Amino acid sequence: MKPILWIDACIREGSRTRELALAYLEARGQAYQHLDLSSLDIKPINEARLKEREALLAKGAFDDEFFALARQFAEAEEIVISAPFYDGSFPSILKIYFENISVGGICFRYEGPRPVGLVAAKRLVYVYTSGGPLTHSDQAFPYIKTLCGGLYGIPNIIPLSAECLDIDGMDANAIFAQAKAHAKEIAKK
């Protein structure tokens, strides 16, 4: 069995989101590979990088280092993404990561106008925390579900969140403890 791929988009020391992801991974009880996005030198896809990618794809050079992150993602049997909730979404480093792994022929292909996912993972747990409520402003989980489920073909996209952690009068410790208990429940399924 391959280790779980943990994509960590938490950009602060002491991140509650990272702590919640670790609670899930510990309860899962399997080896995991930690991919700390803030330690990588990944860049947005600009015109020069797009031309490079297109040239490699035209040659069928899927084994090129340019596609290493895409291959790693596509081959993972289970994926955990930890990304705190920021301004209605997630840290930009995660979007840049997705830009770099969204490679036709590795993570998906098209059959006519329809995408067909090529990612091996049957399960993705998306871990996020928020200081406020997630109600109407949450664009993060729907994006993850559409991209990872719809394009990449991962059938089971599971949210794991803790919200209202910074609101006066809310018991942040109790909320976080409940989220950790939920992480353990999810891990056992």
N, C-alpha and C positions, 0 to 999 in steps of 0.2 A: 504494500500500500504506500502510495506517495504521501509526502507530508502535505498538510494543509498550507495553501498559499495565503499568507496574511499580508495584505496591502495596507500599510499604515500611512494615512495622510494627516496624522496629528502633528501639528507643527510646534507645539509647546511642551516644555518639560512639565511633568505633573498632570498631563492631560487626563481628564475624567473619561473621555472616549476611549483612550488607549487602555485605561484601567478596566473598563467594561469589556473591551475586546479580550483582554487577558483573562478575565473571569470566564468568558465563554470558552476560550482555548483551553484553559486549565480543566474546566468541566468536561470538555470534549475528550481529553486524555490522549490525544494523538500528537505525533511530532508535527511541527509547523516550521515553515520557512518565513522569516520576517523580512519583508521588503519595505524598508523605511524610505518613503518617497522623498523626504526632505534631505536625505543623504545622497540622492542620485543627481547626476548632472543631465536631467532630461529637459529638453527644450520644446517650446511650442512648434507645431508644424507651420513653417513659413514657406515661401515660394521655393527657396533653395532646397530645403529638406523634402518638400513635396516632389520636386523633380528627381531628387536622389532616390526617394522611395519608388516613384513610378519607373525609373530606369531599372532598379533592382527587380521589381515585380515583372517588368517586361522580359527580363532575362530568366525569370523563374528562380531567382536567387533567394529563396525563402530561408536558407540556412545562414545568410549574412548576419553579422553582429547587429546591424540596424534593426533587425526583427527579433532580437533576443527576448525582450520583454513580452512581445506578442506571443512568441512560442511558449514562454513560461506560463502565461495566463491561459493559453489554449490547452495546455497539457495538464493543468491542475485538476485534481479530482474534487476538491472542495476549496472554496475561496471565502475569506473573511476580509471585509473592507472596513477600516475604522476611519471615520472622518467627522470631525465636529461640525455642528450646524453653524454656518456663518452666513449672515445676510441673505437668508432664503435658500441657501444651497450648501456648498461644501468648499473647502480650501481649493484655490485654483490649481494647485499642484496635481490634484486628482483629475481634473479636466485635461490637463496636459498629458498625464499618464494615459488616459483614455484615447486622446488624439494619437498617441504613439503606438498603442496596441490595436487600434481599429484597422486591421489590415485584411483586405479581401484575400482569401486563399489560406489564411491562418486562423482567424477568429470567426469568419463567416464567408459565405459565398452567395451568389444570387442564382436562383432558378427562375428565369424570366424576371418579372419585376419584384419577386418575393425574396427576402433574405432567408438563408438557412444557416443556423448557428453551427459552428464547428468546435466550440469549446467543450471539453470533456466533462467539466464540472456539472454535477447534478444538483448542487446546493451552493448558494451564496448567502452569507449572513452579512447584512449591512448594519454596522454598529455606529450610532451617532448619539450625541448628547446636545442639550440646548439649555441655555440659561433661562429662556422664556418658553411660552407654549408653542407647539409646532403646528397648530391648527391650520390656518389659511395660508401661511407663508411658506410651507414646506414644499419646495421644488426639488429637493435632493432625492428623496426616496423614489418619487415617480420617475425621475430621470434614470436612476440606477435600474429600476425595474424595467423600463422600456429598453434601455440600451443592453443590459445584460440578459434579460429574458427574451426580448423581441429580436434583437440583432444577433447576439452571441449564442442564443439558444439554451441558456441555463434555465431549467424548468422550475426550480424551487428558489425563489428570492425571498429571504426572510428579514424583516426589519427587527432590530433590537435597539431600543432607544430609552433614554431618560430625559425628561423635559422639566422645565420650571425649576431648574436647580439654583437659579440666582434671584428668585422672586422673594421679596420680603414676606414673611409670614408662612412660607412653605417650608416643610421639613425636608431639606435637601438630603440629609443622611438617610431618612426613611425612604425617600424616592429612589435614591441610588441603591440602597439595600434591596428594594423590590426589583429593580432592574437587574441586579446581579442574580437574584433568585430566578428571574425569568430567563436569564442567560443559561443557567443550569438546566432548566426545563427544556429549552430549545436544544441544548447540547446532547441531551439524552434521546432525542427523537431521531 
